[in-house]
């Protein structure tokens, strides 16, 4: 099984989330790739859609490999197992962390056009990405929305490795993932079309 594109993945994912419709959930996509997926989920659940801002902290020389993540509200999540495997300390990536925090502030202004984040107090929040590899970024997003008052947090992704889902179930109230390959490879491997999502597309979705 492979998804045609992010919209297709969102429709498949939404089919696993219909039990949440009665809870009037707020669907939050992780920019940028998670937002088109979240938009499909929100449409099919009759829910609002917004973004939650988190950034992966990449390993030195290998920026695609997450050693942790940072998020709104000064949230930090460290991938201790990855740091240990690479013989790194968190101080070794301090400059990267500072840069990613600055990027969060910049993107908040860009994507929300200066608007404040949605009020999450007492809400059921569905966190959506186009897939997870290490889970660090999604774990940071869970901490962000809990810190903003979410009463129930559901992680929903089209594809992820089984061991990562085990870790995410320890921090989220529910985890929904229709595709859990043992041989994961990478998120993009499970899509026919995995073109980069542009900021303009994210802004258009949020402006609907």
Order of alpha helices (4+ residues) and beta strands (2+ residues): alpha-beta-alpha-beta-beta-beta-beta-alpha-alpha-beta-alpha-beta-alpha-beta-alpha
